Amino acid sequence: MSERFEELLSVACVADRAAGMRWYETLFGRPADQMIGEEALWQVGEDAWLVVDERPERAGACTITFAVRGVDEIVARLAAAGVEPSELEDYGNGVRHATFVDPWGNAMSIAGVPEPE
């Protein structure tokens, strides 16, 4: 394959921009890293971004999983802010997985990268 995909932009559509900004600011623990027009962008990796955009007709159709370290710390921080996981699972391979669903039905999961033994 001669092409190379350079950057990932995933879009979570919401029905209410202001409420969406508040929810995702809570999820990531910080304001958006960039605003481009009406879209809010959070950098989630070196070349990976989550875009939150108000598109009521598409709201709730997104499922994204982020590989992270410190799942329990993130779950605790979100719980303190009133955001509870809809699912919290431990897989046989050492991965801890938590799913958070925004008010429109978009599923944002975090999967803990197993620590080396």
N, C-alpha and C positions, 0 to 999 in steps of 0.2 A: 504494500500500500504506500503510495507516494505522498498522500495528504497527511497532515498532522493536525489534530484538533488541539488548539492552544489553550483554551480557557473554557470553563464550565459556568454557565449562567442558568440557574434553575429558578423558575418563577412560581411563586405562591400567590394565587389570586384571592383577593378578599372583596367583600361587598361594601366595606366601610374603611376608607383610608386611615382616618384618625385612630379608630379602634384597632386596626391592623398594625399600625405603627407602635401603639402601646403594647400590644401582645408580643410582637417580635422583639421589641426593646427589652421586655421582660425575659423572653426566651434566651436571648444572646447576652443579656446583662449589660447592654450598652446601646446608645443610639445608632442609627444607620451610619455606616462608614462613608457613604456617598448618597447624594440625591441627584438623579438625572431626570429632569423634568418632574413628573409626578411619581416616579418610581424610586423606592427606597432600596438601597443595596447594602448588604452585609457581606464583608469578605470572610469566608469560612475556611479558606485554604489559600495557599500561595497563588493559585490561578483558578479559584473557585468562589463563586458568589451566589448568594440567595437574593433574589429580587422580589420585593413585595409590591404588587400593583393592584389597584382597584379595578376589577373587572367582575362585576356582580354575576354576569352570565356564566363565568368560568370558576367562580369561587367554590372551594371545597374539593377540587379534583386533583390535588397534589399529594404525593407521598414521597418523602425524602428521608434518607438515613445518613447521619453524619457519624463517622468514626471518630471517637474522642478518647481521651484519657480522663479519669476522674468522674465516671458516671455518677457515683453516689454523691459526690460533692455538688454536681449539677442538679441532680434530683432534689437534694436538700435545699439548695438555693431557690429553685423554682417553687418548692413546697412552701417556703417561707414567704414567697410572693403570692401565694394562693393558686399556683398552677400545679396540679397533680397529674401524674402520668395516667393514661387510660390503660396502659399495660406496663408491667415490669416483670421481666423474665431473666432467668439465668440459663444459658445454653451449656450443653455438655462440653463444648470446646473452650470454656472459660469466658465467653462473652456475656456481659450483662447488657440487657437491651431494654430501653424505656421509650415509650411512645407518648407524645403529647399532641393533642388535637386542638387546633385553634377554633375559635367560635364559628367558623364556616365549614369545618370538617376536613381541613388540610391536616395530614398526619406528618409530624416532624419527629423522627426517631433518633435516638442516640444509641450507638453501640460501642461499648467499652472495648478498647483494644486490650487483649490479655497482656498482663505484665510478664516479662521474661522471668523464668524461674532460675 
